[in-house]
Amino acid sequence: MILAIGAIITAFPFIWMLTASVKPQRESTDLPPSVLPKEPTFEYYRVLFTELDFGRYLVNTLAVVAIGMVGLLLMAMAGYAFAKFEFRGKRWMFFLVLATMMVPIQVTMIPTYLILNQMKLTNTLIGIALPTLVGGFSIFLFRQFMSTIPSEMLEAARLDGATEWRTFWQIVLPMSKPILAVQVVLTFIAGWNSFLWPLIIASDQKLYTLSVGLSLLNQQLAVNPSLQMAAASVMVVPILVVFVIFQRFVIQGFALSGLK
């Protein structure tokens, strides 16, 4: 009973957001407020994608997420190297990877901006996605999980003539589905919610992401809560869908990585 009450209280803001997004403007400002709309309408979702530029923001956000997914393969390869190979400087290199987790991203923003500006990548989608392409925490998770893969299995594959790339692609990655699911969810959330960095590096509004577009909406149309709730729903619902799809793997991946 207590858990049910807690679940309802936790989910209420989300339910309120969804119902408010389909209320006419006059209903969203009524007192006392009502949870369910009397005359539901999807007008504000149409306004977002036809009269405002949310279609472009959505495409930009999906592009940033897609570029981030490419980084998953790089981080998996790095985690595999730290987990299963012995090479000179391995301990110090892994220490440096962990050290990057201690540095707040705000500290590195100005140097990163100057580097990307020298590379002529400011005001581009690649410039928005590149700084988050790889991360120390993700490499650490891959390394922790791949350390549990039996080395005997990898040696057997090599004895059968498999190359290192084939061993990684056909044995290591399929066995790493739980941690890959964790990384897919984390990468999706990071790319989908990216706000501060796109706001800094993109001077053209055509390159803004959904979260930046939502902030602009808040400045321009603060008198229309229904439109804001519709935009917030566009931001939140895809993340919930991805999490529900990968939920089982996420819990399993964190448990097997030793991070509970």
LINJOKA-V958480 format. One record per backbone hydrogen bond with DSSP energy under -1.0 kcal/mol. CO is the residue of the C=O (numbers start at 0). NH is the residue of the N-H. E is the energy in kcal/mol with one decimal. If there is no record, write none. Layout:
co = (CO;CO)
nh = (NH;NH)
e = (E;E)
This chain:
co = (0;1;2;3;4;5;6;7;10;11;12;13;14;15;16;19;21;23;26;41;42;43;44;45;46;46;47;52;53;54;55;56;57;58;59;60;61;62;63;64;65;66;69;70;71;72;73;74;75;76;77;78;79;80;86;88;89;90;91;92;93;94;95;97;98;103;107;108;109;110;111;112;113;114;115;116;123;124;125;128;129;134;135;136;137;138;139;140;141;142;144;145;149;150;151;152;153;154;155;156;157;162;163;164;165;166;166;167;170;172;175;176;177;178;179;180;181;182;183;184;185;186;187;188;194;195;196;197;200;203;204;208;209;210;211;212;213;214;215;216;220;223;224;225;226;227;228;229;230;231;232;235;236;237;238;239;240;241;245;246;247;248;249;250;251;252;253)
nh = (4;5;6;7;8;9;10;11;14;15;16;17;18;19;20;22;40;27;29;45;46;47;48;49;50;51;53;56;57;58;59;60;61;62;63;64;65;66;67;68;69;70;73;74;75;76;77;78;79;80;81;82;83;84;89;92;93;94;95;96;97;98;99;100;101;106;111;112;113;114;115;116;117;118;120;119;127;128;129;131;132;138;139;140;141;142;143;144;145;146;147;148;153;154;155;156;157;158;159;161;160;166;167;168;169;170;171;172;174;175;179;180;181;182;183;184;185;186;187;188;189;190;191;192;198;199;200;201;122;206;207;212;213;214;215;216;217;218;219;220;223;227;228;229;230;231;232;233;234;235;236;239;240;241;242;243;244;245;249;250;251;252;253;254;255;256;258)
e = (-2.4;-2.6;-2.6;-2.3;-2.5;-2.4;-2.5;-1.4;-2.5;-3.1;-2.2;-2.1;-2.6;-2.6;-1.5;-1.2;-2.3;-1.7;-1.1;-1.5;-2.3;-1.9;-1.5;-1.6;-1.4;-2.1;-1.8;-2.0;-2.5;-2.0;-2.6;-2.5;-2.5;-2.3;-2.3;-2.4;-2.5;-2.4;-2.0;-1.9;-1.1;-1.0;-1.1;-2.6;-2.5;-2.2;-2.1;-2.7;-2.3;-2.2;-2.3;-1.7;-2.6;-1.7;-1.7;-2.6;-2.4;-1.9;-2.3;-2.1;-2.4;-2.3;-1.6;-1.3;-1.5;-1.3;-2.3;-2.6;-2.4;-2.4;-2.7;-2.3;-2.0;-1.6;-3.0;-1.2;-1.4;-2.2;-2.8;-1.1;-1.9;-2.0;-2.3;-2.2;-2.6;-2.5;-2.5;-2.4;-2.9;-1.3;-1.7;-1.0;-1.0;-2.5;-2.3;-1.7;-2.1;-2.4;-1.5;-2.3;-1.5;-2.5;-2.4;-2.9;-2.9;-1.4;-2.1;-2.5;-1.5;-1.1;-2.4;-2.5;-1.7;-2.3;-2.7;-2.2;-2.6;-3.0;-2.5;-2.6;-2.5;-2.6;-2.8;-2.4;-1.9;-1.7;-2.8;-1.8;-1.5;-2.0;-1.5;-2.5;-2.6;-1.6;-1.9;-2.0;-1.8;-1.4;-2.1;-2.6;-1.7;-1.6;-2.7;-2.2;-2.1;-2.6;-2.3;-1.9;-1.5;-2.3;-2.4;-1.8;-2.4;-2.4;-2.4;-2.6;-2.2;-2.1;-2.6;-2.3;-1.9;-3.0;-2.4;-2.0;-2.5;-1.5;-2.1)
